[in-house]
Amino acid sequence: MTDKRPTGHALKTESAPEIAARRSSKSILLVEDDAGLCSLMTAFFAHHGFRVESAHDGPRGLVRAIEGGFDMVILDVMLPGLDGFEVLRQLRKRSATPVIMLTARIAERDRIAGLDAGADDYLPKPFGPEELLARIRAVLRRTGRESGRQALIAEGGLALNPGSREVTYEGKQLALTAIEFDILELLMRSAGRVVSRDELTTVLYHRQSAPWERTLDVHVSHLRRKLLSIGISPIRTIRLVGYQFSTHPSESL
């Protein structure tokens, strides 16, 4: 009888990137219809310790984004079934998972459309993998807080909990995206002080703002709209400078 037990040569060994990815606590959902690009990006991010799952069309990507419990979604705009904008709009009804959008469409209106749909960042194609990695890490830094910064922040009836990343007003919960939460936290921590656009951009994106860039303004606009929906308007625009959070948010209407 032939011995069918596996020999040492038949045993599968894991590469260092595979081991790092398996041990990582961070997971990425990549929604991209280019299978070749998915393979390259999966290998790249595995090398940097991320676990990556791919979906190649809009409907499947939406389902996995909702049910998968991912730390980050990388979402292409041009997808079969549902385009990236619609996937993001549907996802935002159910989840605040951070999303970075990828697209070959570089017109400003397309960037604004992505931000309007709830994206945390927007990267045009072609892009370098190192730049995407830096943006992913910046977003994840914003959503991961040190233990020394977990105290509840409260102004008037508005309360922000950095640990659970929940915002409430007079006990009613307010659903915010990751970037909206981070903007509100930074402004509330600086209540009464004018925070410049450069300071906000540096803290949130780890880079300087550009004069033509409207990314931050779009996110602040979305945040204001949600705060108005619960009856408060605590964020003031200081023209040509930045933003200020009122120490009496309920009196700022």
C-alpha positions as CSV (number, residue, x, y, z in Angstrom):
1,M,0.0,0.0,0.0
2,T,1.3,3.4,-0.9
3,D,1.9,5.8,2.0
4,K,-0.4,8.7,1.3
5,R,0.6,10.8,4.2
6,P,1.9,14.3,3.1
7,T,5.6,14.6,3.0
8,G,7.4,17.7,4.3
9,H,7.6,19.0,0.7
10,A,3.8,18.9,0.4
11,L,3.1,21.1,3.4
12,K,1.9,24.6,2.6
13,T,3.9,27.3,4.1
14,E,2.8,30.9,4.6
15,S,4.7,33.8,3.3
16,A,5.6,36.7,5.6
17,P,2.9,38.9,4.0
18,E,0.3,36.2,4.4
19,I,1.2,35.8,8.1
20,A,1.0,39.5,8.6
21,A,-2.4,39.8,6.9
22,R,-3.8,36.8,8.9
23,R,-2.7,38.5,12.2
24,S,-3.9,42.0,11.2
25,S,-7.0,43.4,13.0
26,K,-7.7,45.7,10.0
27,S,-9.7,44.6,7.1
28,I,-10.4,46.3,3.7
29,L,-13.2,45.6,1.3
30,L,-12.1,46.4,-2.3
31,V,-15.0,47.0,-4.7
32,E,-13.4,47.1,-8.1
33,D,-14.3,45.4,-11.4
34,D,-10.7,45.2,-12.6
35,A,-9.6,41.7,-11.3
36,G,-6.0,42.3,-12.2
37,L,-5.9,45.6,-10.2
38,C,-7.6,43.8,-7.3
39,S,-4.9,41.1,-7.3
40,L,-2.1,43.6,-7.3
41,M,-3.7,45.7,-4.5
42,T,-4.5,42.6,-2.4
43,A,-0.9,41.6,-2.5
44,F,0.3,45.1,-1.8
45,F,-2.0,45.6,1.2
46,A,-1.3,42.1,2.5
47,H,2.4,43.0,2.6
48,H,1.5,45.9,4.8
49,G,-0.6,43.8,7.2
50,F,-4.2,44.3,5.9
51,R,-6.7,41.6,5.2
52,V,-8.4,42.3,1.8
53,E,-11.6,40.9,0.3
54,S,-12.7,41.9,-3.2
55,A,-16.1,42.3,-4.9
56,H,-16.3,42.9,-8.6
57,D,-19.7,44.6,-9.1
58,G,-21.9,47.1,-7.3
59,P,-24.6,44.9,-5.9
60,R,-22.2,42.3,-4.4
61,G,-20.0,45.1,-3.1
62,L,-23.0,46.8,-1.3
63,V,-24.0,43.5,0.3
64,R,-20.5,42.7,1.6
65,A,-20.0,46.3,2.8
66,I,-23.2,46.1,4.8
67,E,-22.7,42.7,6.3
68,G,-18.9,42.3,6.4
69,G,-17.8,44.5,9.4
70,F,-14.9,45.9,7.4
71,D,-12.6,48.7,8.8
72,M,-12.5,50.4,5.4
73,V,-14.1,50.2,2.0
74,I,-12.2,51.1,-1.2
75,L,-14.9,51.8,-3.8
76,D,-14.5,52.3,-7.5
77,V,-17.0,54.6,-9.2
78,M,-17.4,52.8,-12.5
79,L,-19.0,49.4,-11.5
80,P,-21.4,47.0,-13.2
81,G,-24.8,46.6,-11.7
82,L,-24.7,49.7,-9.5
83,D,-22.2,52.6,-9.8
84,G,-20.0,53.6,-6.9
85,F,-22.1,56.7,-6.1
86,E,-25.3,54.6,-5.7
87,V,-23.5,51.9,-3.7
88,L,-22.2,54.6,-1.3
89,R,-25.6,56.3,-1.0
90,Q,-27.2,53.0,-0.1
91,L,-24.4,52.1,2.3
92,R,-24.7,55.4,4.1
93,K,-28.3,54.6,5.0
94,R,-27.0,51.7,7.0
95,S,-23.4,52.2,7.9
96,A,-20.7,54.8,8.7
97,T,-17.8,52.6,7.6
98,P,-15.1,54.8,6.2
99,V,-15.0,54.9,2.4
100,I,-12.4,56.0,0.0
101,M,-13.6,56.4,-3.6
102,L,-11.4,55.6,-6.7
103,T,-12.2,57.0,-10.1
104,A,-10.7,57.9,-13.5
105,R,-13.2,60.8,-13.6
106,I,-11.2,63.8,-12.3
107,A,-13.7,66.7,-12.8
108,E,-14.4,68.6,-9.7
109,R,-18.2,67.9,-10.0
110,D,-17.3,64.1,-9.8
111,R,-15.3,64.7,-6.6
112,I,-18.1,66.7,-5.1
113,A,-20.6,64.0,-6.1
114,G,-18.5,61.4,-4.2
115,L,-18.3,63.6,-1.1
116,D,-22.0,64.4,-1.3
117,A,-22.7,60.7,-1.3
118,G,-20.7,60.3,1.9
119,A,-17.2,59.5,0.9
120,D,-14.4,60.2,3.5
121,D,-11.8,60.7,0.8
122,Y,-11.5,60.6,-3.0
123,L,-8.5,59.5,-5.0
124,P,-8.3,59.9,-8.8
125,K,-6.9,57.2,-11.1
126,P,-4.1,56.5,-11.9
127,F,-2.7,56.6,-8.3
128,G,0.3,55.2,-6.5
129,P,-0.4,52.4,-4.0
130,E,1.7,54.2,-1.4
131,E,-0.5,57.3,-1.6
132,L,-3.6,55.1,-1.2
133,L,-2.0,53.4,1.7
134,A,-1.2,56.8,3.3
135,R,-4.8,57.9,2.9
136,I,-6.1,54.6,4.4
137,R,-3.9,55.0,7.4
138,A,-4.9,58.6,7.9
139,V,-8.6,57.6,7.9
140,L,-8.0,54.7,10.3
141,R,-6.0,57.0,12.6
142,R,-9.0,59.3,12.7
143,T,-11.3,56.5,13.7
144,G,-8.9,54.9,16.3
145,R,-8.6,56.9,19.5
146,E,-6.0,56.7,22.3
147,S,-7.3,55.7,25.7
148,G,-6.4,59.1,27.1
149,R,-8.9,60.8,24.9
150,Q,-12.1,58.8,25.7
151,A,-13.8,61.3,28.0
152,L,-17.2,62.5,27.0
153,I,-17.3,65.9,25.4
154,A,-20.5,67.9,26.0
155,E,-21.7,71.4,25.0
156,G,-25.3,72.3,25.8
157,G,-27.4,69.3,25.1
158,L,-24.9,68.0,22.5
159,A,-22.7,65.1,23.7
160,L,-19.9,63.3,21.8
161,N,-18.4,60.1,23.0
162,P,-14.9,59.4,21.4
163,G,-14.8,55.8,22.7
164,S,-18.1,54.6,21.2
165,R,-18.0,57.3,18.4
166,E,-21.6,58.2,19.2
167,V,-23.1,61.7,19.1
168,T,-26.4,62.5,20.9
169,Y,-28.5,65.6,21.4
170,E,-30.8,65.6,24.4
171,G,-30.5,61.9,24.4
172,K,-31.3,61.4,20.7
173,Q,-28.6,59.8,18.6
174,L,-27.2,61.5,15.5
175,A,-25.8,59.3,12.7
176,L,-22.6,60.8,11.3
177,T,-20.0,59.5,8.9
178,A,-16.4,58.9,10.2
179,I,-15.1,62.2,8.7
180,E,-18.1,64.2,10.0
181,F,-17.6,62.7,13.5
182,D,-13.9,63.7,13.4
183,I,-14.7,67.3,12.3
184,L,-17.2,67.7,15.0
185,E,-14.9,66.2,17.7
186,L,-12.1,68.6,16.7
187,L,-14.4,71.6,16.7
188,M,-16.0,70.7,20.0
189,R,-12.6,70.2,21.6
190,S,-11.8,73.7,20.4
191,A,-15.2,75.2,21.3
192,G,-15.1,79.0,21.2
193,R,-11.8,79.1,19.3
194,V,-11.6,79.7,15.5
195,V,-10.1,76.6,13.9
196,S,-8.4,77.3,10.6
197,R,-9.1,75.3,7.5
198,D,-5.4,74.5,7.4
199,E,-5.5,73.1,10.9
200,L,-8.5,71.0,10.2
201,T,-7.0,69.6,7.0
202,T,-3.7,68.9,8.7
203,V,-5.3,67.0,11.6
204,L,-7.8,65.1,9.4
205,Y,-5.8,64.4,6.3
206,H,-2.2,64.9,7.5
207,R,-1.5,67.3,4.6
208,Q,-2.0,71.0,3.9
209,S,-5.1,72.3,2.3
210,A,-5.1,73.7,-1.3
211,P,-6.8,77.0,-2.1
212,W,-9.1,75.4,-4.6
213,E,-10.0,72.3,-2.5
214,R,-13.6,72.0,-1.4
215,T,-13.4,68.6,0.3
216,L,-13.5,70.0,3.8
217,D,-16.2,72.5,3.0
218,V,-18.5,69.7,1.6
219,H,-18.0,67.6,4.8
220,V,-18.8,70.6,7.0
221,S,-21.9,71.3,5.0
222,H,-23.1,67.8,5.4
223,L,-22.4,68.0,9.2
224,R,-24.3,71.3,9.5
225,R,-27.3,69.8,7.6
226,K,-27.5,66.9,10.1
227,L,-27.1,69.2,13.1
228,L,-29.9,71.4,11.7
229,S,-32.1,68.4,11.4
230,I,-32.1,68.1,15.2
231,G,-32.6,71.8,15.7
232,I,-29.2,73.2,16.4
233,S,-26.6,75.1,14.3
234,P,-23.4,75.4,16.4
235,I,-20.8,75.7,13.6
236,R,-20.0,79.2,12.4
237,T,-18.0,80.0,9.3
238,I,-15.3,82.6,9.8
239,R,-14.8,83.9,6.3
240,L,-11.3,83.3,4.8
241,V,-10.2,81.7,8.1
242,G,-12.1,78.6,9.2
243,Y,-14.8,77.4,11.5
244,Q,-15.9,78.0,15.1
245,F,-18.0,75.8,17.4
246,S,-20.4,77.8,19.7
247,T,-20.2,77.0,23.4
248,H,-24.0,77.3,23.4
249,P,-25.0,75.2,20.4
250,S,-28.8,75.3,21.2
251,E,-28.7,79.1,21.0
252,S,-27.0,79.4,17.6
253,L,-29.9,79.0,15.3
